[in-house]
Amino acid sequence: MEDKESIRQVLRELLSSQKLAVLSTHHSGQPYASLVAFACSDDLRYLYFVTPRTPRKFGNLTNDCRMALLVTSSANQEVDFHEAMAATVEMRWEEIWDCATRIRGSDRGPAHGGRVSGHRHRWIR
């Protein structure tokens, strides 16, 4: 069995090499999956993504803070059956930055200095 630091390094490589994840939420017993762009903190404690307030995913998260993110190195190739990795992260979300309180395009969000223009988006971790 691999030690914790080896596993953390594999996770760090997977999370830093991918830009997209599948966000899983639910509402009234119905599952819902969304593709989201994400970033990971250097210490692997937080995953960040941005979402507008209007989509179903934000409503689902508002009703129940539990969610999961699936990150995979899959490239939709046959070799994926032998070489691809995937990690599912179960977590609770927290709104950390409301773009509506910022001047459009003038402030940077918390994840890797990302810029979000617009007034209807939320940074989530």
N, C-alpha and C positions, 0 to 999 in steps of 0.2 A: 504494500500500500504506500502511495506517495505521501510525503510529508506535507503539512499545510502550506509551507512557503512554495513548494513546487506547484501545488494546485492553484495558489494565488497567482503565480506567474503565468500559468496557462490561461486562467481567467482574464488576467490583465491583457495578455496578447490577443485573446478573442475579442474582448470588449473594445480595445483600442483599434482593432483592425476593421471593425464593422461600423457602418453608419446608420443602419436600419434595424429595428426590432419589431416584433409583433406584440402589441399591447392587448392584454386580455382583461375585459371587465364583464360585468353582468348587470342585468336589471330585471326584476320580477322573475327570476329563475331562467332568463334567457341569456346565453353567452353572447359576447360581442368581441370581435377581434379587429384591431386597427393597425395599420403600418405606421410607425412613427420614426422620425430621425431622433437619435439620442446621443448623449455624451456621458462619459463616466468620470467621476472624480479620481484623482491619482491614487487615493487610498482604497478605492473600490467600495467605499461606504455609500456612495450616492450615484444614482443614474438620473440624468436630467432629460427632459423633453419639453417642447413648447406645444401648446394647443390653443386654438381659439376657444372661446367660451360656448359657442353655439353647437358644435357637433355632439352627437350621441355619446361619444366617449367621455366628454367633460361632464355631461349630465349624469352618466353612470358613476363616474368617480365622485361626484358631489353627493350622490345617494348612498354610496358605500365606498369607503376609502381603500378597500382591499383591491389589489390588482396583481398581475403578473406580466413580466416581459420575457419574451423568448428571443434570444440572440443566437444566430447560427452562422457558421462559416460556409454553409452550403452554396454552391454555384450552379445548382440544377444540372449537374453532370453525373455520369455513372460512378466516377471516382469518389463522389460524396458518400457512397455506401461504406467506404473503407476509411476515408480520411477526414470527413467533415466533423466538426464539433458543434455542440449546442449547449446552451445553459439557460435554464429557466430561473428567473429571479422573482420570488414572491415577496411583495412588500406593500406598504401603505403609503399613499401619496400625501404630499403636503405642497400647498401653493407657496412658492418662495419669492415670487417677483411678479408684480402686476404691471404689465406694460401700459395699462391705461393711466397709471400715475406718472408716467414718463413723457417727455416731449418726444414726439414721433422721430425715431431714427437717431436720437442724440445720446442715448445711454446704451451701455452694453449689459447683456444678461450675465448671469453667474457662471454658466457652463462654458469654459474655454473661451471666454471673451466674445461669445456669439452676439451678433447684432440682430435685433428683431425690429422691423419697422411695422407700424400698425398699432392700433389701440385696442384690439379685442383679443389679445393673446395672453396666455398665462405660462410662466415657467413652473414646471412641476418637478419635484424630486421624490 
